Amino acid sequence: MSFSARRPSHFFDPLIGKTTTFLLKGRQANIGFARTMMRLLAEAGAGCSILDLDAFYSSNAGLVLAPLADDGESSTIRVPVPGSDIEEGFSRLFEASQEVIVIDSLNSLYHLTSVEDGSSRSRKLTFALSALSYLARTNAKAVVLSMYRREGFARPGPNRSISGLSDVTAAVDIRGSELTITTERGSAWPGGRFSTRAL
């Protein structure tokens, strides 16, 4: 069932069928973005499946997930056990029934895919993002990836940044009570911008 079949979502509808990386300036921006996103999910009457690689959502559950408490349908959070195989937690995303899949964070996914063999890090991450893009397109899902904007290991040119592996890259800016998202690559919202009240 699509968002439009429930309640229209000006935020999520343009993301259906895509992977989108949201670039954040730091932890406080991530909290503001996550809380606001959960409010938008609740307003759409939907839930999400979260792969919480940094234990960010689970450690801030009372603050971040509060908007889903009454209005959202079931949401799940998976936090991989330290030292466990990341592929197992990642593969469970493909079983998710919710229309929104959240991975926090792409920075951590990048590092965790190279725990055993750093030389294949780029190949593994490229495969993972390609698989998520396929999942989004074929199952009408929105795949949301958060990422701190510190891509020091990414270089311009042929070695594109890891945020460039998703279908859309967007920058998040929170000023006072307003959250503004600007598309840097790919297409999503009309005019490439989305603004809403920040929580």
C-alpha positions in Angstrom: 0.0 0.0 0.0 1.4 3.4 -1.0 1.5 6.5 1.1 -0.9 8.1 -1.3 -3.4 5.2 -0.6 -3.3 6.2 3.0 -2.6 9.9 3.7 -0.5 11.9 1.2 3.0 12.7 2.4 4.7 15.6 0.7 8.0 14.4 2.2 7.9 10.6 1.5 5.9 10.4 -1.7 8.8 11.7 -3.9 11.2 9.3 -2.2 9.2 6.1 -3.0 11.2 3.9 -5.3 14.5 5.5 -4.4 17.4 5.4 -2.0 18.1 8.8 -0.5 21.2 9.9 1.5 20.5 12.8 3.9 23.7 14.7 4.8 23.8 15.9 8.4 26.2 18.4 10.1 26.3 16.5 13.4 24.5 14.6 16.1 22.1 17.4 17.0 21.1 17.7 13.3 20.6 13.9 13.2 18.3 14.1 16.3 16.3 16.9 14.8 16.1 15.2 11.4 15.1 11.8 12.9 12.4 13.3 15.2 11.0 15.3 12.3 11.0 12.3 10.0 9.2 10.2 12.6 6.5 13.0 12.9 6.1 13.0 9.1 5.7 9.2 9.2 3.1 9.4 12.0 1.2 12.0 9.9 1.2 9.7 6.9 0.0 6.8 9.2 3.0 4.7 8.4 5.9 3.0 10.2 9.4 2.1 9.3 12.1 -0.5 9.7 15.4 0.8 11.1 18.8 -0.7 10.9 20.4 1.1 13.7 24.1 0.6 13.2 25.2 3.3 15.7 22.5 2.5 18.3 21.4 6.1 17.7 17.6 5.5 17.4 17.5 3.0 20.2 19.6 5.1 22.6 17.4 8.1 21.8 14.1 6.2 21.4 12.1 8.2 23.9 13.1 11.5 22.1 13.2 10.3 18.5 10.4 7.8 18.3 7.8 9.6 20.4 5.9 11.0 17.4 5.1 7.4 16.3 3.7 6.3 19.7 0.0 7.0 18.8 -0.3 7.4 15.1 2.2 5.2 13.4 1.8 1.6 12.5 4.4 -0.9 13.7 8.0 0.2 13.5 11.0 -2.0 14.1 14.5 -1.2 15.2 17.4 -3.7 14.7 20.7 -3.0 16.4 23.4 -5.4 15.4 25.2 -7.0 18.3 28.8 -5.7 18.5 31.1 -8.0 16.5 28.2 -9.7 14.7 28.1 -10.1 10.9 26.6 -7.0 9.4 25.2 -8.9 6.4 22.6 -10.7 8.6 21.1 -7.4 9.9 21.3 -5.9 6.4 19.6 -8.8 4.7 16.6 -8.6 7.2 15.8 -5.2 5.6 14.6 -7.1 2.6 11.9 -8.8 4.7 10.5 -5.5 6.0 6.8 -4.9 5.4 7.0 -1.1 6.1 7.3 1.3 3.2 10.2 3.2 4.8 13.5 1.7 5.6 16.0 3.7 7.6 19.7 3.0 7.9 21.7 5.0 10.4 24.3 5.6 9.4 25.9 5.2 5.9 29.2 6.2 7.5 29.0 3.1 9.8 27.8 0.9 7.0 30.9 1.9 5.0 33.2 1.0 7.8 31.5 -2.2 8.9 31.6 -3.6 5.4 35.4 -3.6 5.6 35.9 -5.2 9.0 37.6 -8.3 7.5 38.8 -7.1 4.1 39.3 -3.3 3.5 40.2 -3.9 -0.1 36.7 -4.9 -1.0 35.0 -2.1 0.9 33.9 -0.1 -2.1 32.6 -3.2 -3.9 30.6 -4.3 -0.9 29.1 -0.9 -0.3 28.3 -0.5 -4.0 26.5 -3.8 -4.0 24.6 -3.0 -0.8 23.3 0.3 -2.2 22.5 -1.2 -5.5 20.5 -3.9 -3.8 18.6 -1.3 -1.7 17.9 0.7 -4.8 16.4 -2.4 -6.5 14.4 -3.1 -3.3 13.0 0.5 -3.3 12.1 0.4 -7.0 10.5 -3.0 -7.1 8.6 -2.8 -3.8 7.6 0.9 -3.7 9.7 1.7 -0.7 11.6 4.7 0.4 15.1 3.9 1.6 16.5 6.6 3.9 20.2 6.7 4.7 21.6 9.3 7.1 25.2 10.3 6.9 27.4 12.8 8.7 29.0 15.1 6.2 32.6 14.2 6.7 33.5 12.3 3.6 37.2 12.8 4.0 37.8 9.3 2.5 35.8 10.2 -0.6 37.5 12.0 -3.5 36.0 13.9 -6.4 36.3 12.3 -9.9 36.1 8.6 -10.6 36.2 7.7 -6.9 32.9 9.3 -6.1 31.7 9.9 -2.5 29.8 7.2 -0.8 26.7 9.4 -0.6 26.8 9.4 -4.4 26.0 5.7 -4.4 22.3 6.4 -3.5 19.8 7.6 -6.0 19.4 11.0 -4.3 21.7 13.0 -2.1 20.2 15.8 0.0 21.6 18.2 2.6 19.7 18.9 5.8 19.8 22.3 7.5 18.0 23.1 10.7 17.7 26.7 11.8 15.5 27.5 14.7 12.2 25.8 14.2 12.6 25.1 10.5 14.2 22.1 8.8 15.1 22.6 5.2 16.3 19.8 2.8 18.0 20.7 -0.4 18.7 18.2 -3.1 22.3 18.1 -4.2 22.0 15.2 -6.6 19.1 13.3 -8.2 15.5 14.5 -8.0 12.9 14.4 -5.3 10.8 17.4 -4.2 9.5 20.1 -6.5 12.3 22.7 -7.0 14.7 20.4 -5.2 13.7 21.7 -1.7 11.5 20.6 1.2 10.8 22.6 4.3 8.9 21.8 7.4 8.7 22.5 11.1 11.6 20.9 13.0 11.0 19.0 16.2 
